Amino acid sequence: MKKILIPTDFTSNADNAIDFAFEIAKENNTKLYLLHVVEYPTSAVVDPIGVSIVQSADIDLIDDLTKNAIEKLKIIAKKIKDKGVLTEYFVDLGNPYLSVIDRVKQEGIDMIIMGTKGASGFKEYMIGSNAERVVRHASCPVITIKEPISKQHNIKNIVFASDFKDLSESLIENLRQLQSIFKAKLHFVKVNTPNSFEKDRITRKLIENMIENYKFSNCTHTIYNDIYEEDGLIHFAQDIDADMIAMATHGRTGISHLISGSIAEDVVNHAKRPVWTFHLPK
């Protein structure tokens, strides 16, 4: 892993992500990329083909916001560089999560680490958070963080939830990398629910075969019963006092997302622990 992108809005949540990413970068000779996005003013209008047109009165405001962001990023980047970690920074104009996705492609980013407050209730269903959208669309793993956390002291037990069917090679490779970065114990879990019930003996065999085929070590496996998958995952992580939750997402969009949602996005919104997600290739 050579490149980590950290989106920042200069809040304490974003600062937590920067601190966490720095610890990883320091130990793994990784370069950090800081990104701040200046959003279009609310007074911007949209032309018939969907392009935002900024009113002339807003140009000065955008310039001021951009200059201010550059100065803040310079200070942050200098502190990181002085501690021995290579750092670049960008200020983009536009939509935050689209800018993140574009930067991942442009810079060849290996992982995104971002702070989030999550979303709940009406806001969760109608708008969602930028973190949720990044999780849904990013082509690389994403770690979302809500609270301050020390990589060196706190990431020792990682829960990985799945149905353990049709696991992709890229998912396995990235999961191995995650375990290696933190030198953590993996806890494989399948959450059984009334709507997606599967006999324990079948699930247990799937997990055991996966562990044997991919030669995972320092791991456990569990079948956990709950009403809903996302609740079961969060409850299991609480029960074993896990330090991080990991899972794959199909990145549903449009009508299919509205109808069935995404368990990974629900967990990102509701879990207090850091959450690692990997967007499964189609």
Buried (B, 14 or more C-beta within 10 A) or exposed (E): BEBBBBBBBBEEBBBBBBBBBBBBBBEBEBBBBBBBBBBBBEEBEEEEEEEBEBEEEBEEBBEEBBEBBBEBBEEBBEEBEEEEBBBBBBBBBEBBBBBBBBBBEEBEBBBBBBBBEBBEEEEBEEEBBBBBBBBBBBBBBBBBBBEBBEBEEBBEBBBBBBBBEEBEEEBBEBBBBBBEBBEBBBBBBBBBBEEEEBEEEEBBEBBEEBBEEEEBEEBBBBBBEBEBBBBBBBBBBEEBEBBBBBBBBBBBEEEEBEEEBBBBBBBBBBBEBBBBBBBBEE
